[in-house]
């Protein structure tokens, strides 16, 4: 943890140069004073040597008050401090299929919206984890890099819609992009959660080759096949408008199982909202590893302490000037 002292307006401190000028002016003024003669010494009775030596104290109290007020106007503050906190967590890259088939209605309200909602619930429960987001269709795109700012991640996830990318299913590109999100991570536990409802039919990278790259970086891949068994209802555009039709559900389960097994992960099949939620709950129980999180604190203003102190010096000066250190005429 580190902390230092600074001023918001350091240029105001230049006003402190007026202090020696005032003191020099007072000294020159005193040298020019003509002594006054008294016929009797009774007027000085009771004026002790100590009081005589402290006769200039009110003036110096006023000067000190002025200096304190100048310092207060410069706004002294404690600088930004950082504290390294070790917390249990893992680095996770969520890789989400947004192809048109994710609009099938076998989930409520459809596969994509159900996946988004349940993923958001998962993210909110992983307070100590860094999580990134990759979306894919015919190609893959990093929607959000690894971050502990889950509010920003949630905002970006809410913006996801089918159609943002050209239609298709590039599972190999998706895994490779997920690996790229995690490749510089130093945490011991790195995970990709790949959620798709189709078969690899696009992209330049073979899914098995992408999985081998993930293994080299120590990344486990948890694959989730989304869709009911057999057929699923889907709104299909026709010459007579949009009609809801039953379409085949085609998920390359052998490929997803192979990817998960070779990377040390696990394959799941989600056939409805409840099943998908239970899958995320199981992933939530993954082994955690220690990561370092930087906790930042805001600057703290200190001028409020100085102003009462300056006021106290002025009051003390006035009290002494009119009582114990009162000057003779």
Secondary structure, DSSP 8 states (H G I E B T S, - for coil): -B--EEETTGGGGGGGHHHHHHHHHHHHHHHT------S-SGGGTT--HHHHHTTTHHHHHHHHHHHHHHHHHT-EEE--EEEEEEEEE-EEEEEEE-SGGGG-TTSSS-HHHHHHHHHHHHHHT-TT-EEEEEEESSSEEEEEEEES-HHHHHHHHHT--TTSS-SS--HHHHHHHHHHHHTT--SS-EEEEEEESS-----SS-HHHHHHHHHHTTEEEEEEEES-SSEEEEEEEETTEEEEEEEE----HHHHHHHHHHHT--EEEE-SHHHHHHHHHHHTT---EEEEEEEEE--EE-HHHHHHHHHHHHHHHHHHHHTTT----
